[in-house]
Amino acid sequence: MAQLIQIGNSHGVRLPKPLIKQAHFQGVELEFHLVDSGILISPKKKARDDWKNLIEESLKLNNHNDCDADWLNMPLNASEHEEL
């Protein structure tokens, strides 16, 4: 069972270790969302997280060719691209 505890002038939620492990929260930044029934806690995901892996898997399944490598290897941040 989670507990609300006082931390200075604020409050925190103490979660049991098995729950943290089961939710894969160890060492992960969390997001909090208000929902009708309370608060939803979820891991914060970075934009484009795992896109490269998903694209590579899709290319393998759909007969990837060499021209796909150019855009697949392009940096996600345009300022990192030499030609821009």
C-alpha positions as MATLAB code, in Angstrom:
seq = 'MAQLIQIGNSHGVRLPKPLIKQAHFQGVELEFHLVDSGILISPKKKARDDWKNLIEESLKLNNHNDCDADWLNMPLNASEHEEL';
ca = [
       0.000    0.000    0.000;
       1.300    3.478   -0.891;
       1.526    6.107    1.826;
       1.443    9.906    1.751;
       4.325   11.275    3.863;
       5.433   14.772    4.829;
       8.728   15.954    3.304;
       9.509   19.436    4.620;
       6.618   21.701    3.618;
       5.525   19.279    0.884;
       4.196   15.749    0.745;
       5.425   12.699   -1.086;
       4.114    9.281   -1.947;
       5.997    6.271   -0.641;
       5.518    3.293   -2.952;
       6.399   -0.275   -1.987;
       9.513   -1.621   -3.715;
       7.662   -4.540   -5.421;
       5.197   -2.068   -6.965;
       8.054    0.127   -8.247;
       9.736   -2.915   -9.780;
       6.513   -4.214  -11.324;
       5.711   -0.789  -12.849;
       9.308   -0.390  -14.155;
       9.706    2.937  -12.281;
      13.284    2.367  -11.059;
      15.510    5.247  -12.187;
      12.790    6.683  -14.450;
      11.401   10.227  -14.463;
       7.673   10.143  -13.734;
       4.680   12.169  -14.924;
       1.574   12.833  -12.843;
      -1.846   13.312  -14.445;
      -5.087   14.227  -12.699;
      -7.879   11.875  -13.701;
     -11.496   11.599  -12.541;
     -10.706    8.936   -9.967;
      -7.401   10.399   -8.655;
      -3.838   10.675   -9.939;
      -2.268    8.587  -12.705;
       1.498    8.074  -12.358;
       3.332    7.014  -15.511;
       6.930    6.953  -16.760;
       7.872   10.020  -18.756;
       8.751    9.043  -22.293;
      10.932   11.137  -24.508;
       9.625   12.250  -27.882;
      10.550    9.779  -30.613;
      11.528    7.188  -28.025;
      12.235    3.890  -29.867;
      11.269    5.299  -33.283;
      14.520    4.141  -34.853;
      14.031    0.572  -33.611;
      10.431    0.498  -34.820;
      11.414    1.822  -38.261;
      14.231   -0.728  -38.574;
      11.826   -3.553  -37.690;
       9.325   -2.268  -40.243;
      12.004   -2.062  -42.943;
      13.033   -5.671  -42.281;
       9.440   -6.810  -42.662;
       8.822   -4.719  -45.794;
      11.888   -5.393  -47.952;
      14.116   -2.458  -46.985;
      16.411   -1.143  -49.723;
      19.586    0.973  -49.648;
      17.867    4.325  -50.315;
      16.061    3.937  -46.967;
      19.392    4.079  -45.107;
      19.893    7.775  -45.972;
      16.852    9.045  -44.102;
      17.042    6.365  -41.403;
      20.553    7.465  -40.404;
      19.736   11.194  -40.570;
      19.943   12.976  -37.173;
      16.595   13.665  -35.525;
      17.690   17.246  -34.769;
      18.033   19.323  -37.957;
      20.834   21.439  -36.401;
      22.999   18.284  -36.285;
      22.704   17.783  -40.050;
      25.789   19.100  -41.896;
      23.978   20.153  -45.081;
      21.411   22.401  -43.366;
];
